[in-house]
Amino acid sequence: MNRYRNEFALIFCTMIWGGTFSATKMSLISVSSCLFIGIRFAIASLIFLIYIFIKQRSEESKFPNLRENKGMYFLAFLLGFWMFLGFAFETVGLRFTSATKSGFLTGTLVVITPILQTIFWKKTPNSGNLLGVIVVMLGLFFLSSEWTEDHKFIISFRLGDVLTLCGAFFFSLYIIYVDKASRSCPLDVLLLSQTLVTSIFSFGLAFLLDSSGFEPLFVQLNEKVMPALLYNGIISSVGTTFLQTKYQQGISPTRAGLIFSLEPVFSAILAYFTLGETLEGTSLLGCGLILTGVILAELLGRERGIA
C-alpha cells in the first residue's frame, strides 16, 4: 500500500512539473524570461529560509560554518549554478518554441546524463544507454523536420530548440552533481543554495540580456504572471521538493526514473488544454521516439549503474 502511495506522489510531482512549461509559456507574454526565473526562485528561497529558520530554532541547530566547510559550500554553489543555467536556457528557449516541444527536448537529459558520465568520468555506457541515445537522436531529427507545402522534407531546428537542448545539457550536469553534493551537504544547505543561487544569477542575466538588446527587461504583474509565479515558485519549486524527498525513498531508481519520464507527456497534454498546442506528422513521430528512447534508457540503462 505504501508503495502505491509513494508512486502516486511521484506521479503527482511529475504532473506538476509538466504543467510548468505551459504556465511559464503563458506568462512570458508579460514578463522577461530571466526576470521570471529570478522572481520564481526568490519566492522559493524565502519559503525555504523561513522553514530553515523555524527548524533551527526548534532543534537548536546551526548552519555549518563557512570557513570550516568551504569545499561543501562550493559544491552547493556549483549545484545551484548548473540549476541556474538549466532553467535559463530552458526558459529563454521557451520564448522561441512551443511548451510541448520544450517538454520533450528537456526530457532528453535522461540520455545526455550517461553521455556526460562517459566523457568526463570515463564510465562506459551499456547497450541500453546506447540504444536510448540512438532512438532519441532519431526522434530529434523528426522533431526538427517538417514537410513544406511543395512536398519538400526540410530540417527546421529553431533557436528555441537549440537553447532548450542546452538547458537539458546543464540539467544533466545538475543531476550528476546532486549525487555528489547530497553525500556531503546537509539537505537545508542544498535546498537554500540551489534556489538562492538560481535567483541571484537570473536577476543578473535579466539585466545583461536587457543591456545587450537580446531581450528587454519588462514585467506586468497581471492575471497570467501572478498565478504562474505562485505555481512555479511555491507548488513546483517547494511543494514537489518536499514530496519527492519524502516519498521517493522506498522506490527503486529505475521505477522513479520511469515515472519522471512521463513529464513530457504531461506537458503535451496540459499544453493542449491550456494553450491549444498540437503535434502533427513528423513532430508527433519525433516526440514519440524521444519518449521511447528515454524509457529504453531508464529500463535498460541501469543494469551497470550508469544511468
C-alpha positions in Angstrom: 0.0 0.0 0.0 2.9 2.4 0.9 4.5 1.7 -2.5 1.4 2.7 -4.4 1.1 5.9 -2.2 4.7 6.8 -2.9 4.3 6.1 -6.6 1.2 8.3 -6.8 3.1 11.1 -5.0 5.9 10.9 -7.6 3.3 10.8 -10.5 1.7 13.9 -8.9 5.1 15.7 -8.8 5.7 14.8 -12.4 2.4 16.1 -13.5 3.1 19.4 -11.7 6.5 19.7 -13.4 4.8 19.0 -16.7 2.5 21.9 -16.1 5.3 24.4 -15.6 6.0 24.5 -19.3 2.5 25.8 -20.1 2.4 28.1 -17.1 5.8 29.7 -18.0 4.9 29.9 -21.7 1.7 31.9 -20.9 3.5 34.3 -18.6 6.3 35.1 -21.0 4.0 37.5 -22.8 4.0 39.7 -19.7 7.5 39.2 -18.2 11.0 38.7 -19.5 12.4 35.2 -19.2 15.2 35.5 -16.7 13.2 38.0 -14.5 10.5 35.4 -14.3 13.1 32.8 -13.1 14.6 35.2 -10.6 11.2 36.1 -9.0 10.1 32.4 -9.1 13.2 31.2 -7.1 13.2 34.3 -4.9 9.8 33.1 -3.7 11.1 29.6 -3.2 14.2 30.9 -1.4 12.1 32.9 1.0 9.9 29.9 1.9 13.0 27.7 2.4 14.6 30.4 4.5 11.5 30.6 6.8 11.4 26.8 7.0 15.1 26.5 7.9 14.8 29.4 10.5 11.8 27.7 12.2 13.6 24.3 12.1 16.8 25.6 13.6 15.1 27.4 16.4 13.1 24.3 17.3 16.1 21.9 17.0 18.7 24.4 18.2 21.0 23.6 15.3 23.1 25.9 13.1 24.2 26.1 9.5 27.7 24.6 9.1 30.5 27.2 9.5 31.6 28.7 6.1 35.3 28.9 6.9 35.4 25.3 8.1 33.3 24.0 5.2 34.4 25.9 2.1 34.5 22.8 -0.1 31.0 21.9 0.9 29.6 25.3 0.2 31.4 25.5 -3.1 29.8 22.2 -4.2 26.4 23.6 -3.1 27.1 26.8 -5.1 28.1 24.7 -8.2 24.9 22.7 -7.9 22.9 26.0 -7.9 24.9 27.3 -10.8 24.1 24.3 -13.0 20.5 24.6 -12.0 20.5 28.3 -13.0 22.0 27.5 -16.4 19.5 24.7 -17.0 16.5 27.0 -16.2 17.9 30.0 -18.0 18.4 28.1 -21.3 15.1 26.3 -21.0 13.0 29.4 -20.2 14.6 31.7 -22.7 14.3 28.9 -25.3 10.6 28.5 -24.4 10.0 32.0 -25.8 11.0 30.7 -29.2 9.5 27.2 -29.2 6.3 25.5 -28.0 5.7 24.2 -24.5 5.1 20.7 -25.9 8.5 20.7 -27.8 10.2 22.1 -24.7 8.9 19.3 -22.5 10.2 16.6 -24.9 13.5 18.3 -25.5 14.1 18.7 -21.8 13.3 15.0 -21.3 16.4 14.1 -23.4 18.5 14.8 -20.2 17.9 11.1 -19.3 20.2 10.1 -22.2 22.5 13.1 -22.1 23.5 12.2 -18.5 25.2 8.9 -19.3 26.9 10.5 -22.3 28.4 13.1 -19.9 29.4 10.4 -17.4 31.2 8.7 -20.3 33.1 11.8 -21.5 34.1 13.3 -18.1 34.0 10.4 -15.7 35.1 7.6 -18.1 32.1 5.4 -17.2 31.4 3.1 -20.1 27.8 3.2 -21.3 26.0 -0.1 -21.7 23.8 -1.3 -24.6 20.6 0.2 -23.0 22.2 3.7 -22.8 23.4 3.5 -26.4 20.1 2.3 -27.7 18.3 5.1 -25.9 20.7 7.7 -27.3 20.2 6.4 -30.9 16.4 6.4 -30.6 16.4 9.9 -29.0 18.7 11.2 -31.8 16.3 9.8 -34.4 13.4 11.5 -32.5 15.2 14.8 -32.5 15.7 14.5 -36.3 12.0 14.0 -36.9 11.0 16.6 -34.3 13.1 19.2 -36.1 11.9 18.3 -39.6 8.8 19.1 -41.5 7.1 18.8 -44.9 6.7 22.0 -46.8 3.6 22.9 -48.9 5.5 21.9 -52.1 6.2 18.4 -50.5 9.9 19.0 -49.6 11.4 17.5 -46.4 13.4 20.1 -44.6 15.2 20.4 -41.3 13.9 23.3 -39.2 15.8 23.2 -35.9 15.0 26.6 -34.4 16.7 28.8 -31.9 14.3 27.8 -29.1 15.0 24.1 -29.7 18.8 24.6 -29.5 18.5 26.7 -26.3 16.2 24.0 -24.7 18.7 21.3 -25.6 21.5 23.4 -24.0 19.2 23.6 -20.9 18.9 19.8 -20.9 22.7 19.5 -21.0 23.1 21.7 -17.9 20.2 19.8 -16.1 22.2 16.6 -16.8 25.3 18.2 -15.1 23.0 19.2 -12.2 21.7 15.6 -11.8 25.3 14.3 -11.7 26.3 16.8 -9.1 23.2 16.2 -7.0 24.5 12.7 -6.4 27.9 14.1 -5.3 26.6 17.0 -3.2 23.9 15.1 -1.4 26.6 12.9 0.2 28.5 15.8 1.8 26.0 18.6 2.1 23.1 18.9 4.6 19.7 19.0 2.9 19.0 22.5 4.3 22.1 23.9 2.7 21.3 22.2 -0.7 17.7 23.5 -0.7 18.5 27.1 0.0 21.7 27.3 -2.0 20.1 26.0 -5.2 17.2 28.4 -5.2 19.2 31.4 -3.9 22.0 31.0 -6.5 19.5 30.5 -9.3 17.5 33.5 -8.3 20.5 35.9 -8.0 22.1 34.8 -11.2 18.8 35.0 -13.0 18.3 38.6 -12.0 21.8 39.4 -13.1 21.3 37.7 -16.5 18.0 39.5 -17.0 19.8 42.9 -16.8 22.6 41.6 -19.0 20.2 40.4 -21.7 18.4 43.8 -21.5 21.6 45.8 -21.9 22.7 43.6 -24.8 19.4 44.1 -26.6 18.6 40.4 -26.8 15.6 40.6 -24.5 14.1 43.8 -23.0 13.6 43.9 -19.2 9.8 44.1 -18.5 7.2 42.8 -16.2 3.4 43.2 -15.8 2.1 41.5 -12.7 -1.3 40.5 -14.2 -3.6 37.6 -14.1 -1.2 35.5 -16.2 2.1 36.2 -14.5 1.0 36.0 -10.8 -0.6 32.5 -11.0 2.4 31.2 -12.9 4.8 32.6 -10.4 2.9 31.1 -7.5 2.5 27.8 -9.3 6.2 27.6 -10.3 7.6 29.2 -7.2 5.6 27.5 -4.4 3.9 24.4 -5.8 6.5 23.3 -8.3 9.8 24.5 -6.6 8.9 24.0 -2.9 5.9 21.5 -2.8 7.4 18.9 -5.1 10.8 19.1 -3.4 9.2 18.1 -0.1 7.0 15.4 -1.8 10.0 14.0 -3.7 12.2 14.0 -0.7 9.6 12.2 1.5 8.1 9.7 -1.0 10.9 8.7 -3.4 12.6 6.7 -0.7 11.5 3.1 -1.0 11.1 3.3 -4.8 13.8 1.9 -7.0 15.8 4.4 -9.1 14.6 2.7 -12.3 10.9 2.9 -11.3 11.3 6.5 -10.2 13.1 7.4 -13.5 10.2 5.8 -15.5 7.7 7.9 -13.6 9.7 11.1 -14.2 10.0 10.3 -17.9 6.2 10.9 -18.1 6.9 14.7 -17.6 6.9 15.5 -21.4 3.7 13.5 -21.8 2.0 15.6 -19.1 3.5 18.8 -20.6 2.0 17.9 -24.0 -1.4 17.1 -22.5 -1.6 20.2 -20.4 -0.3 22.4 -23.3 -3.1 21.0 -25.5 -5.8 22.0 -23.0 -4.3 25.4 -21.8 -2.5 26.6 -25.0 -4.2 24.7 -27.7 -0.9 23.2 -28.9 -1.0 20.1 -31.0 1.6 17.8 -32.6 1.2 16.5 -36.2 3.1 14.4 -38.7 6.9 14.3 -38.2 6.8 16.3 -34.9 4.4 13.7 -33.4 6.7 10.9 -34.6 9.7 12.7 -33.2 8.2 13.2 -29.7 7.1 9.5 -29.7 10.7 8.4 -30.5 12.2 10.7 -27.9 9.8 9.3 -25.2 10.7 5.7 -26.3 14.4 6.4 -26.2 14.1 7.9 -22.7 12.1 4.9 -21.4 14.6 2.5 -23.0 17.5 4.3 -21.3 15.7 4.1 -18.0 14.7 0.4 -18.3 17.9 -1.0 -19.8 20.5 1.6 -18.9 20.8 0.9 -15.2 22.0 -2.7 -15.3 25.5 -1.4 -14.8 24.6 1.6 -12.7 25.5 4.4 -15.1 22.1 5.9 -15.8 
